[in-house]
Amino acid sequence: MQRSFRFMQLDVFADCLGAGNPLAVVLDAQTLDAAQMQRIARWTNLSETAFVLPPSHAGADYRLRIFTSRQELPFAGHPSVGGAYAAIEARVVDAGKTALIQECAAGLLPVRVDGIGATRRIHVQAPPARIDAAHADTLVRLSRALGVPLEAARVAHIDNGPHWIVCDLERGESVRALQPDMVAIGALCLALAAVGVSVFGRQCDAQAAIAVRAFCPADGMPEDPVTGSANAAIAAWLHQRGELATLGASYCASQGREIGRDGYVHLNVDADGRVSLGGDCVIGVRGHLEL
């Protein structure tokens, strides 16, 4: 059995260490089974761990499996961005290519690579989002958990691989001031098979158009630093509601400031509603994982 694996740890949606969302990446992971991957993901103790494997589909450049400390996810944004960055750095794929195809449980996803080396920015197309209205009981429980009154039109269930409960708080100041009940959010997510609750609101500054926070206590992450899939879900919902006219089809979201992990996600929504999310990465650890 293979015992040594190339390993990286990097910060995603950040251009300096200590910001954005940390990610562990295990390369050449084709000899690991799902149980071993889950055990490693629990050991890294990060929001997610990505495993890079050879593709099983002829059209893909590489395959990615993504695990939280509790479960495997079909898709997640920061592991997809960071996994692509790590695959290029490790020469799993040609460093000169500007267009890649990522294979994951959610399907084949286009990846765009802008720049080279430390200035490289990765953009991944998110899976299509299914958007459903929230039930009355969910509104009551979510309102209590967040400590704010909620209108039905401002809450949705959005599934773009993971299932998110998304709440529009309208103002960025309201998002940043939240002090949610994590026990209640964890219970709600387990009851609804959701990975977490994400909230957002508009802000007016030169750095970002919206402020975002994501709470995932059921998966061992009370507040996730910077969350690609949640940001992609929000972008898809804003597109459906016709609210991108004011934000723009391309905009930047700020997340992680409240927990000292300031990060930025670059979103783009095309005319057909396809959402791409992107960001910078910086590698802090290169080495080998020994089992």
N, C-alpha and C positions, 0 to 999 in steps of 0.2 A: 504494500500500500504506500502511495506517495505520502510523505510526511512533511515536506517543506514546500511552501507556496510563496510566491512573490506577493508582497503586501505594501499597501500605501495607506496613509491617512491624510486627508486633505480637507480644507475648508472650502465650501461651495457657496456661491453667491457672495463672494468676498475677494478683495485683492490684497489682503494681508492676513497673516495668521491671527487667530483669536476672534475673528469676525465671521459672519455667515453661519453655515450649518456644517458641523464636522461629519465626515463620512469615512468609514473604513472600506477598503476595496481589496478583495482577495482575487489575485489573477491566476490564470491557468487552473481553474477550479473544477475541471470536468470530472475529476475522480472523487469529488465530494458528493454525498447524497444529501437529501433535504434535511434529514435529522442532524447531520454534521454541520450543515450550513446554519441551521437554527441554533445549535449549540455555540457556534462561533459568534453569531450575532448577539446572543445573550452575553457572551464574554466581553465583546467590544464595548458593550454598555452605551452605545450611541443610538440615536433615533433610528438609523438604518445602516445596514451593511450590504454592500453590493458584491456579487460574485461574477467574474467575467469568464465566459466559456466560449469555445468555438461555436459558430452558428450551426443550427440544424436545418436552416432554410437557405436555399441556394442564393436568394437575393440579399441576405444579410451579411454585414461585415463582422459582427460579433453578437454574442448572446449575453443577456444580463438577467440574473436572478436577484431579487431584492427582498431582504428580511428585516422586520423590526425585531425587537426582543421577544415578541409573542407570536408572530405570524409572517407568512410570505405574502407579499403584495404583488398584484399583476403589473402595477406601474407606480412609480413615485418620481417626483421631479428632481429633487437634489441628488438622488443616486444615479438618475439617468444622465444628468449634466456631468456630475463628478465621475461616473463610470466611463463615459466617453472620453473625458479628459485623461483619466488614468490609462485607458486603453491606448490612446495616442502616445502618451509619455512612455509607456512600456513597450512600444512598437508592436503591440498586438495587431494594430491596423497601421496602414501607411500614413506617416506623419504629414505627407504632402496633400492628402485628400481633403477637400473642402466640403464634401457631401458624403455622409455615411448612412447606413441603415442599421438601426438597433433592433435586435430581436428580443422580445420579452414576452411574458405571459399575456400581455394586452395586445400583442400583435407585432407588426413591423412598423417602426416609427422612424421617420426621416430625422436626420441630425445634420445641422449646418455648423461648420467650423469657420469662425472669423479670426484672422490673425494667426500668429505663430508664437511658440514659446510662452513666456510669462504673460504676454498680452493676449493669448488665445482666449476667445469667448465661445462657449458652446451653446447652441440653441437646439432644443428638442421639441418636436411636434407632439403634443399630448393626445391621447386617445379621445375620440368623441365623447362628449359629456351627456349623460341622461339627467334631466332636471325635473324634479317632482316637487309639488307643494307639500308643506309640512302639515301634519295632522294637529288638531286642536290640543290633544294631550301633549304632543311634543312642544308646542308653543308654551304651554303652562310650565312644563318642567324646565325648558331652556331659559325662560324668563327668570325663574327662581334661581337657577344655577348661575346665570350671569349677573343677576341683581338689577336688571333693567326691564322695563315694559317693552313688549315686542308686538308688532303688527304682523298678520299672516303674510302680507305681501313682501315682507322683509326677511323671510326665512324660507330656505329651500333645502331639499335633499339633492345632492349632486354626486353622481357616480361617474368618474372618469378613470376607472381602475380601482382605486380605493373609494369608499363611500364617505362623503363629508356632509355634515350638517353645517350649512353656511348661513350667516346672519349679517345683514346690512345694517350697521349702526349709524350710517349716514355721515357722521363727523369723525375725523381722525382723532380728535381730542377724546371722544367717548371711547374709542378703541383703546387708546393708551392708558386711560384711567381705570379700566376694568380690573376688578379683583374677584375673579370667579371662584365658585365653590367646586374644587377639583373632584371631590368625592361624588357630587351630584352629576358632574359632567361625565365622569368615568362610568357611572351606573347607566346614564342615558345612552352612551355610546355602546355599551355592552348589550343593552336591551334592543337597540336598533341596528346592531351589527355595523356600526360606523367606526372609522379609524379615529375620528376626532371632530371637534367643533372649531370652525374658523369664522372669525369676525373681521369686518373691514369697514373703513370709512374714508371719505375724501379728505385730503389735506392740501394746503396751498403753499408749496415751497419749491425751490429749484431742484431738489433732489428726487422727489417722488410725487406721484399723483394720488396715491392712496396709502393708508397705513393698514397693515394686516397683522393679525395674531392667530395662532392655531394651538389648541389645547388637546392633548392626546394622552390623558392619564391612564386610560385602560391599556395602552401599549407601553407604559413605563416612562412616558415623557410628558410631565405635567404641562410644559409649554415648549412646543417645538420651535427651534430658533428661526429657521427660514424654510418655507414649505412650498416646493414647486407645484405639486398636484393641487393643493388648496388654492394657490394663486391662479392656476390654469382654470380651475372650477369657477372661481370668481369672474375671470375674464369671459368665460363662456356664458355665464348668467347675465353679465352686463350687456353682452352682445344680444342675447335673446330679448332683453328688456329695452333695447334700443338706446342704452345710456352711454355708449362709447362716443357719441357725437361730441360730448363735452370733454371726455378724457383723451380721446383720440384712439385710433386703431392700434397704435404703438404707445405704450406708457410704461413707467417704472413703478414698482411697488416696494415700500419699505417694510421690513419685518425684522424682529429680533432685538430691537433697541431696548425693550423693557427688561431683557435678561442679559444685557451686555454683549449681544452677538449681532450687532448692527449689520444687516445684509440688504442686498438689492436684487430684485428679480425683474428682468426685462421681458415684457409681454407683448405679443403681436397677435392680432386677430384679423384674418383675411376676410374677404367679402362673403365667403361661404361659411364663415364661423369656425374655421380651423384655428386652433390656438397653439402658438409656439411660446415656449418659455426659455429664457437663457440667462447666463451669468458668467462671472469670472470664477476662477478657482486658484488656489495656492496650495502646494504640497508641503506638508510639514514632516512627514515620516516616509522613508523608503527603506524597505528591508525585506525580511522573510518571516513568515509565520510558521512556527514549528509545532506540529501536533505530536 
